[in-house]
Each structure stands twice: as structure tokens, then as C-alpha cells.
Amino acid sequence: MLTFSYRVSAYILQKVKHKNILTISDSKGFADRGVTINFISVKGKRKFEINTDAIDRAGLRVSSQLLKLAILVKEKGKQ
């Protein structure tokens, strides 16, 4: 696991944008910016977001059961 600053993360996301790489974060707003799975806190509970645009672009598949549990997110500007 690697930890990056916001600026470095944006650079890395741009570099892996069209590759079959699963990116995971726990930073607020990162699902909107292209991370495929982002863990967040909602009312004191741990939840996760899935960016469906990033999943599709990376050529990854997610089970329907996992999608039902997730908060589905589209990238900024694509809603």
C-alpha cells in the first residue's frame, strides 16, 4: 500500500487512467476524481463508493452484489 499527497495522487490517477488497475482510496472526494473504490465514513459507519466510470474505463468487472452495497459515483462533469 502506498500513500500519496493529493497532487501526486492526481498525477498517478492520470497515468493509470486507461490501464487495468484497481485504485483504492480513503480520501474524501477521490471517487469523483477517478479512484475506482473509495472508503468513506457516513454517520459514523464505514461505507464505500464505486466509481462506475473508472471501473468501465479500466476494463474491470464488479459483481452485482458488491454494486448493491456500494454508493455509486460518476466522475465530476459526467453526471
PyMOL commands that set and color helices and strands:
alter all, ss='L'
color gray80, all
select helices_A, chain A and resi 6-16+31-33+52-58+64-69
alter helices_A, ss='H'
color red, helices_A
select strands_A, chain A and resi 24-25+37-42+45-51+71-73
alter strands_A, ss='S'
color yellow, strands_A
deselect
rebuild
show_as cartoon
